[in-house]
Amino acid sequence: MPEKENRIMDKLINAFKPKKNTCEDIVCQAEMVISAYVSKRRDEIIAKYGKKKRSFSGLMIFCASGVILYLIYVALR
């Protein structure tokens, strides 16, 4: 009897669990694969160019501070 109660409880618990979205249609599966690839590639591109932008802006700030320090040095001399 306890085995039968367990099966009933399992059925009740499974009835209230959220169901996973399953795509049995080939078009739906293809859309999921394409969207996963596009989001992964977008993240790679953002990481690549975001790093370059930060390093370029850091270089520009460094150069500008060097020029300002040189002008102050020349003015105080």
PyMOL commands that set and color helices and strands:
alter all, ss='L'
color gray80, all
select helices_A, chain A and resi 2-16+26-76
alter helices_A, ss='H'
color red, helices_A
deselect
rebuild
show_as cartoon
